[in-house]
Amino acid sequence: MLPGNINPRQMKAMMKKLGMQVETIEDVQSIVIKTPKGNWVFGPSEVTEMTMQGVTTYQITGKPHFEETAVEIPAEDIAMVAEQAQVPVEKAKEALVATKGDIAEAIVKLSSP
């Protein structure tokens, strides 16, 4: 029973009158929300799709975990850091990964004793 002594059948009828459509998306195995800093990954979740006045909204019920995005470092950046800091390419790449692609910080890190 829902609050206010409204049974589910009455609630469904009221929602239909208001032009609301609510559907559950079945058998959801995972959901990934991608952001520049990483991805929010939901495992098996309940997903409800609600459409009202032409706008569709999705509600996710589940527990997410965050996965950081690996930094992609262009070969030109690695070569520049290696040349500027006068270190091998492998060491320059390690410094760029550690500094999340920040060229200036990688050079300073490699140049400091």
GROMACS elastic network, one bead per residue, 0.5 to 0.9 nm:
[ bonds ]
;  ai    aj funct       b0    kb
    1     4     6  0.85989   500
    1     5     6  0.64552   500
    1     6     6  0.65650   500
    1     7     6  0.53593   500
    1     8     6  0.68239   500
    2     5     6  0.60169   500
    2     6     6  0.54966   500
    2     7     6  0.60382   500
    2     8     6  0.69052   500
    2    11     6  0.84364   500
    3     6     6  0.64925   500
    3     7     6  0.87315   500
    4     7     6  0.88646   500
    6     9     6  0.82112   500
    6    10     6  0.62535   500
    6    11     6  0.64582   500
    7    10     6  0.54413   500
    7    11     6  0.63271   500
    7    12     6  0.88061   500
    8    12     6  0.61224   500
    8    13     6  0.86342   500
    9    12     6  0.51805   500
    9    13     6  0.63309   500
    9    14     6  0.87507   500
   10    13     6  0.50706   500
   10    14     6  0.61843   500
   10    15     6  0.86161   500
   11    14     6  0.51006   500
   11    15     6  0.61460   500
   11    16     6  0.86004   500
   12    15     6  0.51239   500
   12    16     6  0.61902   500
   12    17     6  0.86641   500
   12    20     6  0.89427   500
   12    21     6  0.89412   500
   12    22     6  0.88831   500
   13    16     6  0.51121   500
   13    17     6  0.62329   500
   13    18     6  0.87471   500
   14    17     6  0.50408   500
   14    18     6  0.63226   500
   14    19     6  0.87420   500
   14    20     6  0.86166   500
   15    18     6  0.50912   500
   15    19     6  0.63321   500
   15    20     6  0.50426   500
   15    21     6  0.70957   500
   15    22     6  0.84737   500
   16    19     6  0.50267   500
   16    20     6  0.53391   500
   16    21     6  0.65536   500
   17    20     6  0.74250   500
   18    21     6  0.89976   500
   18    52     6  0.80809   500
   18    53     6  0.89085   500
   19    51     6  0.81061   500
   19    52     6  0.60236   500
   19    53     6  0.68152   500
   20    50     6  0.69596   500
   20    51     6  0.57052   500
   20    53     6  0.75131   500
   21    49     6  0.80275   500
   21    50     6  0.55943   500
   21    51     6  0.51294   500
   21    52     6  0.66205   500
   22    48     6  0.69032   500
   22    49     6  0.57080   500
   22    51     6  0.65329   500
   22    52     6  0.88418   500
   23    47     6  0.86411   500
   23    48     6  0.57552   500
   23    49     6  0.52131   500
   23    50     6  0.64858   500
   23    51     6  0.87999   500
   24    46     6  0.75126   500
   24    47     6  0.59292   500
   24    49     6  0.61063   500
   24    50     6  0.87134   500
   25    28     6  0.69095   500
   25    46     6  0.73096   500
   25    47     6  0.54635   500
   25    48     6  0.60224   500
   25    49     6  0.70313   500
   26    46     6  0.76472   500
   26    47     6  0.76301   500
   27    44     6  0.78727   500
   27    45     6  0.82804   500
   27    46     6  0.82236   500
   28    31     6  0.77123   500
   28    43     6  0.83009   500
   28    44     6  0.57290   500
   28    45     6  0.58975   500
   28    46     6  0.68305   500
   28    47     6  0.73007   500
   29    42     6  0.84528   500
   29    43     6  0.60935   500
   29    45     6  0.68524   500
   30    41     6  0.70777   500
   30    42     6  0.54221   500
   30    44     6  0.52858   500
   30    45     6  0.68563   500
   31    40     6  0.80876   500
   31    41     6  0.57899   500
   31    42     6  0.50212   500
   31    43     6  0.66796   500
   31    44     6  0.79961   500
   31    45     6  0.78858   500
   31    60     6  0.88206   500
   31    64     6  0.88877   500
   32    39     6  0.63905   500
   32    40     6  0.56894   500
   32    42     6  0.63912   500
   32    43     6  0.88845   500
   33    38     6  0.86222   500
   33    39     6  0.55329   500
   33    40     6  0.50384   500
   33    41     6  0.64948   500
   33    42     6  0.84725   500
   34    37     6  0.83058   500
   34    38     6  0.62518   500
   34    40     6  0.65353   500
   34    41     6  0.85920   500
   35    38     6  0.52376   500
   35    39     6  0.57621   500
   35    40     6  0.79597   500
   35    69     6  0.85580   500
   36    39     6  0.80822   500
   36    69     6  0.74135   500
   37    67     6  0.86918   500
   37    68     6  0.60668   500
   37    69     6  0.58491   500
   37    70     6  0.88600   500
   38    66     6  0.68700   500
   38    67     6  0.54659   500
   38    70     6  0.80618   500
   39    65     6  0.82787   500
   39    66     6  0.57161   500
   39    67     6  0.51692   500
   39    68     6  0.63826   500
   39    69     6  0.69439   500
   40    64     6  0.60324   500
   40    65     6  0.57321   500
   40    67     6  0.64735   500
   40    68     6  0.88534   500
   41    63     6  0.84944   500
   41    64     6  0.52380   500
   41    65     6  0.54583   500
   41    66     6  0.62988   500
   41    67     6  0.73932   500
   42    45     6  0.67186   500
   42    60     6  0.86927   500
   42    61     6  0.88998   500
   42    62     6  0.63796   500
   42    63     6  0.59389   500
   42    65     6  0.66672   500
   43    62     6  0.72052   500
   43    63     6  0.71448   500
   43    64     6  0.69551   500
   43    65     6  0.87040   500
   44    62     6  0.71376   500
   44    63     6  0.86948   500
   45    60     6  0.66605   500
   45    61     6  0.56878   500
   45    63     6  0.77922   500
   46    59     6  0.80715   500
   46    60     6  0.58987   500
   46    61     6  0.51015   500
   46    62     6  0.66358   500
   47    58     6  0.66818   500
   47    59     6  0.55869   500
   47    61     6  0.63829   500
   47    62     6  0.87685   500
   48    57     6  0.81973   500
   48    58     6  0.56210   500
   48    59     6  0.51222   500
   48    60     6  0.67236   500
   48    61     6  0.84621   500
   49    56     6  0.68104   500
   49    57     6  0.58365   500
   49    59     6  0.65830   500
   50    55     6  0.81239   500
   50    56     6  0.55483   500
   50    57     6  0.51837   500
   50    58     6  0.63223   500
   50    59     6  0.80574   500
   51    54     6  0.62449   500
   51    55     6  0.54518   500
   51    57     6  0.63035   500
   51    58     6  0.88382   500
   52    55     6  0.54115   500
   52    56     6  0.65721   500
   52    57     6  0.83522   500
   53    56     6  0.84375   500
   69    72     6  0.89371   500
   70    97     6  0.86513   500
   70   100     6  0.84497   500
   71    96     6  0.89643   500
   71    97     6  0.68617   500
   71   100     6  0.59873   500
   71   101     6  0.66471   500
   72    97     6  0.84798   500
   72   100     6  0.86814   500
   72   101     6  0.76431   500
   73    76     6  0.84293   500
   73    77     6  0.67810   500
   73    78     6  0.72369   500
   73    93     6  0.79068   500
   73    96     6  0.73741   500
   73    97     6  0.76163   500
   73   100     6  0.85274   500
   73   101     6  0.61494   500
   74    77     6  0.54203   500
   74    78     6  0.66937   500
   74    79     6  0.89240   500
   74   101     6  0.89596   500
   75    78     6  0.51013   500
   75    79     6  0.61917   500
   75    80     6  0.86138   500
   75    93     6  0.88288   500
   76    79     6  0.51082   500
   76    80     6  0.61030   500
   76    81     6  0.86440   500
   77    80     6  0.50938   500
   77    81     6  0.61633   500
   77    82     6  0.85087   500
   77    92     6  0.88700   500
   77    93     6  0.85884   500
   77    96     6  0.83948   500
   77   101     6  0.83390   500
   77   103     6  0.69870   500
   78    81     6  0.52790   500
   78    82     6  0.60931   500
   78    83     6  0.85868   500
   78    89     6  0.64489   500
   78    90     6  0.84083   500
   78    92     6  0.57588   500
   78    93     6  0.55344   500
   78    96     6  0.73558   500
   78   103     6  0.84809   500
   79    82     6  0.51001   500
   79    83     6  0.61043   500
   79    84     6  0.85734   500
   79    89     6  0.64832   500
   79    92     6  0.76702   500
   79    93     6  0.86425   500
   80    83     6  0.51466   500
   80    84     6  0.60222   500
   80    85     6  0.84292   500
   80    92     6  0.86578   500
   80   103     6  0.84291   500
   81    84     6  0.51389   500
   81    85     6  0.58391   500
   81    86     6  0.78700   500
   81    87     6  0.80473   500
   81    89     6  0.81078   500
   81    92     6  0.57375   500
   81    93     6  0.81785   500
   81    95     6  0.87671   500
   81    96     6  0.82118   500
   81   103     6  0.66571   500
   81   104     6  0.82784   500
   81   106     6  0.71019   500
   81   107     6  0.58060   500
   81   110     6  0.87618   500
   82    85     6  0.54302   500
   82    86     6  0.54454   500
   82    88     6  0.58275   500
   82    89     6  0.53577   500
   82    90     6  0.83731   500
   82    91     6  0.75376   500
   82    92     6  0.50737   500
   82    93     6  0.81359   500
   82   107     6  0.81487   500
   83    87     6  0.68544   500
   83    88     6  0.83369   500
   83    89     6  0.84762   500
   83    92     6  0.88450   500
   84    87     6  0.80956   500
   84   107     6  0.68142   500
   84   111     6  0.87432   500
   85    88     6  0.89295   500
   85    92     6  0.79793   500
   85   106     6  0.86516   500
   85   107     6  0.55435   500
   85   108     6  0.78866   500
   85   109     6  0.89181   500
   85   110     6  0.60322   500
   85   111     6  0.56250   500
   86    92     6  0.89888   500
   86   110     6  0.86217   500
   86   111     6  0.83012   500
   87    90     6  0.82733   500
   87    91     6  0.63866   500
   87    92     6  0.65448   500
   87   110     6  0.77760   500
   88    91     6  0.54250   500
   88    92     6  0.64098   500
   88    93     6  0.88300   500
   89    92     6  0.50228   500
   89    93     6  0.61640   500
   89    94     6  0.86799   500
   90    93     6  0.51501   500
   90    94     6  0.62927   500
   90    95     6  0.87441   500
   91    94     6  0.50965   500
   91    95     6  0.62755   500
   91    96     6  0.87006   500
   91   110     6  0.83702   500
   92    95     6  0.51582   500
   92    96     6  0.62527   500
   92    97     6  0.87050   500
   92   106     6  0.74003   500
   92   107     6  0.80664   500
   92   110     6  0.77350   500
   93    96     6  0.50853   500
   93    97     6  0.61866   500
   93    98     6  0.85840   500
   93   101     6  0.89846   500
   93   106     6  0.89205   500
   94    97     6  0.51672   500
   94    98     6  0.61569   500
   94    99     6  0.86576   500
   94   106     6  0.88406   500
   95    98     6  0.50407   500
   95    99     6  0.61614   500
   95   100     6  0.84900   500
   95   101     6  0.83359   500
   95   102     6  0.89482   500
   95   103     6  0.87917   500
   95   105     6  0.85047   500
   95   106     6  0.51654   500
   95   107     6  0.79501   500
   95   109     6  0.73369   500
   95   110     6  0.71784   500
   96    99     6  0.50886   500
   96   100     6  0.59005   500
   96   102     6  0.62918   500
   96   103     6  0.65646   500
   96   105     6  0.81782   500
   96   106     6  0.54617   500
   96   107     6  0.86059   500
   97   101     6  0.59090   500
   97   102     6  0.85271   500
   97   106     6  0.86776   500
   98   101     6  0.76963   500
   98   102     6  0.88529   500
   98   106     6  0.79074   500
   99   102     6  0.54270   500
   99   103     6  0.79061   500
   99   105     6  0.65592   500
   99   106     6  0.61009   500
   99   109     6  0.89320   500
  100   103     6  0.88407   500
  100   106     6  0.89817   500
  101   105     6  0.86223   500
  101   106     6  0.78267   500
  102   105     6  0.54667   500
  102   106     6  0.61592   500
  102   107     6  0.87987   500
  103   106     6  0.51462   500
  103   107     6  0.62737   500
  103   108     6  0.87074   500
  104   107     6  0.52298   500
  104   108     6  0.62397   500
  104   109     6  0.85613   500
  105   108     6  0.51269   500
  105   109     6  0.60066   500
  105   110     6  0.85805   500
  106   109     6  0.50505   500
  106   110     6  0.61590   500
  106   111     6  0.85064   500
  107   110     6  0.51824   500
  107   111     6  0.59518   500
  107   112     6  0.85740   500
  108   111     6  0.50491   500
  108   112     6  0.60716   500
  109   112     6  0.55212   500
  109   113     6  0.84681   500
  110   113     6  0.77731   500
